[in-house]
């Protein structure tokens, strides 16, 4: 799937799944879970929106194994070089990073970072917001410098708003892990599939060759508009009193 599709499905997954998870008694009342800071209280509207952006950005992370992907081009030579290294370590595109192991590892890693190193947590939050904005196409068509400046300004502005609203990030690990997982699920629906149970080499793919062809008309002309409507609908459902 293309970058914007992954980002939108990440946002949808968060908007759909995070509120009911936050309301579960096990996560809301158990002192064991409160102590480690996982979804200790139900999400505020600002946290819901912040989580959607962060989950959308995290849904791009598995494609760090692809030097031509959106994420590899987001921060110039830095992310391109990182992508080349990840591709080599993971065995190429749709290798180790497109697996359950990767999603769980990044989720726990982000949770640990959120609790142990606030500065590192904030850096991750800013980078994932910027990545989400880049993935959904925020910017000026054909103007890389202008698009980068807009991305930086919007990212800084959003982070400042979340800071002013006292957004907490106890849920950061969940958002990152969920974003990575939804990326893997999405790519399992394409014709190439993914090695979900890596290091086992067996790929999970839809049967009968009905997988989505990446970047073709169905994804761009049908799937993308449907996902956009789903995001608006979920935001309305979660945020507008009825």
C-alpha positions in Angstrom: 0.0 0.0 0.0 1.0 3.6 -0.5 2.1 5.9 2.3 -1.1 7.9 2.6 -3.1 4.7 2.7 -1.1 3.4 5.6 -1.3 6.7 7.5 -5.1 6.9 7.1 -5.6 3.3 8.2 -3.4 4.1 11.2 -5.6 7.0 12.2 -8.7 5.0 11.7 -7.4 2.2 13.9 -6.6 4.6 16.7 -10.0 6.4 16.5 -11.8 3.2 16.4 -10.0 1.1 19.0 -8.3 3.5 21.5 -11.4 4.9 23.2 -12.9 1.4 24.1 -9.5 0.2 25.2 -9.1 3.2 27.5 -12.5 2.5 29.0 -11.8 -1.1 29.9 -11.9 -1.6 33.7 -8.7 -3.7 33.5 -6.8 -0.7 32.0 -8.7 2.0 33.9 -8.9 0.7 37.5 -6.2 -2.0 38.0 -3.4 -0.5 40.1 -0.9 -2.6 38.3 -1.7 -1.0 35.0 -2.0 2.5 36.5 1.5 2.1 38.0 3.1 1.5 34.6 1.0 4.2 33.0 -0.9 2.4 30.3 -4.2 4.1 29.5 -4.6 5.0 33.2 -7.6 7.2 32.4 -10.0 7.6 29.4 -8.6 9.7 26.6 -9.4 13.5 26.4 -10.4 14.9 23.0 -6.9 16.3 22.5 -5.3 13.0 23.4 -7.6 11.3 20.9 -6.5 13.6 18.1 -2.8 13.4 19.1 -3.0 9.7 19.2 -4.6 9.6 15.7 -1.7 11.6 14.3 1.0 9.6 16.1 -0.6 6.3 15.1 -0.8 7.5 11.5 2.9 8.4 11.6 3.8 5.1 13.3 1.9 3.3 10.5 4.8 4.4 8.2 7.6 2.9 10.3 7.6 -0.6 8.8 8.6 1.0 5.5 11.9 2.1 6.9 13.2 -1.0 5.1 12.4 0.6 1.7 14.8 3.5 0.7 12.2 4.8 -1.9 9.3 4.9 0.5 7.8 8.1 1.9 9.3 7.7 5.3 12.8 7.3 3.8 12.4 10.6 2.0 10.9 12.6 4.8 14.0 13.9 6.5 16.4 13.9 3.6 19.8 12.0 3.8 19.2 11.1 7.5 16.1 9.0 7.0 17.5 7.7 3.6 20.7 6.5 5.3 18.7 5.0 8.1 16.4 3.2 5.6 19.4 1.7 3.8 20.7 0.3 7.1 17.3 -1.0 8.2 16.8 -2.6 4.7 20.2 -4.4 5.1 19.5 -5.6 8.6 15.9 -6.7 8.0 16.6 -8.6 4.8 15.1 -6.1 2.4 11.6 -4.7 1.8 8.8 -6.6 3.6 11.2 -8.5 5.8 11.5 -8.3 9.6 9.9 -4.8 9.8 6.7 -6.2 8.4 6.0 -8.6 11.2 4.3 -9.0 14.6 7.7 -9.0 16.3 8.5 -5.6 15.0 5.2 -4.1 15.9 5.4 -5.4 19.5 9.0 -4.4 19.9 8.4 -0.9 18.8 5.3 -0.6 21.0 7.1 -1.7 24.1 10.1 0.4 23.1 7.9 3.5 22.8 6.2 2.8 26.1 9.5 2.5 27.8 10.8 5.7 26.2 7.6 7.6 27.3 8.1 6.6 30.9 11.9 6.8 31.2 13.0 9.7 29.0 10.6 12.6 28.5 12.9 14.4 26.1 13.2 11.3 23.9 9.4 10.8 24.1 8.8 14.4 22.9 11.3 13.9 20.0 9.5 10.8 18.9 6.1 12.5 19.2 7.3 15.4 17.0 8.8 13.1 14.4 5.7 10.9 14.1 3.4 14.0 13.8 5.7 15.3 11.0 5.7 11.9 9.3 1.9 11.7 9.4 1.5 15.1 7.9 4.0 14.2 5.1 2.3 10.9 4.4 -1.2 12.5 4.0 0.3 15.0 1.5 0.3 18.3 3.5 2.4 20.8 1.5 2.8 22.4 -1.8 2.8 20.1 -4.9 6.1 20.2 -6.7 7.8 22.4 -4.1 9.8 20.3 -1.7 11.3 23.2 0.2 7.9 24.9 0.7 6.3 21.6 1.7 9.1 21.0 4.3 8.6 24.5 5.8 4.8 24.0 6.0 5.3 20.5 7.6 7.7 21.9 10.2 5.4 24.8 11.0 2.3 22.6 11.4 4.2 20.0 13.4 5.5 22.6 15.8 2.1 24.2 16.0 0.3 21.0 16.8 2.9 19.9 19.4 2.6 23.3 21.0 -1.2 23.0 21.1 -1.0 19.5 22.6 1.5 20.8 25.2 -0.8 23.7 26.2 -3.7 21.2 26.6 -1.5 19.0 28.9 -1.7 16.0 26.7 -0.2 13.0 28.4 1.5 10.2 26.5 1.0 7.2 28.7 -0.6 5.6 25.6 2.4 6.3 23.3 3.5 2.6 23.2 0.0 1.5 22.3 -0.3 4.1 19.4 3.1 3.1 18.0 2.5 -0.6 18.2 -1.0 -0.3 16.8 0.3 1.8 13.9 3.0 -0.7 13.0 0.5 -3.6 13.3 -2.1 -1.9 11.0 0.6 -1.3 8.4 1.4 -5.1 8.4 -2.3 -5.9 8.2 -2.7 -3.5 5.3 0.2 -5.0 3.4 -1.1 -8.5 4.0 -4.1 -7.4 1.9 -1.9 -6.6 -1.1 -0.8 -9.1 -3.7 2.7 -9.6 -2.1 1.7 -10.2 1.5 4.0 -10.0 4.6 6.0 -12.4 6.8 3.8 -11.7 9.8 5.4 -14.5 11.9 9.0 -13.5 11.1 11.6 -15.1 11.5 9.4 -17.7 9.8 9.6 -17.0 6.1 5.9 -17.8 5.2 4.1 -14.8 3.9 0.5 -14.0 4.8 -1.5 -13.0 1.7 -5.1 -13.0 0.5 -6.1 -16.1 -1.4 -7.1 -16.4 -5.1 -4.9 -13.4 -6.1 -7.4 -10.8 -4.9 -4.9 -8.7 -3.1 -4.8 -4.9 -3.7 -2.3 -3.7 -6.3 -0.3 -0.9 -4.7 -0.7 2.5 -6.2 -3.3 1.4 -8.8 -6.7 3.0 -9.4 -8.6 1.1 -6.7 -6.3 2.3 -4.0 -6.2 5.9 -5.3 -9.7 6.5 -6.6 -11.8 4.3 -4.3 -9.9 3.2 -1.2 -8.4 6.6 -0.4 -11.8 8.5 -0.5 -13.5 5.8 1.6 -10.8 6.0 4.2 -11.0 9.8 4.3 -14.8 9.6 4.9 -14.2 7.0 7.6 -11.8 9.3 9.4 -14.2 12.2 9.3 -17.0 9.9 10.5 -15.0 8.6 13.4 -14.0 12.0 14.5 -17.6 13.2 14.4 -18.7 10.1 16.4 -16.0 10.5 19.0 -15.9 14.3 19.5 -19.4 15.7 18.7 -21.9 15.3 21.5 -25.2 13.7 20.5 
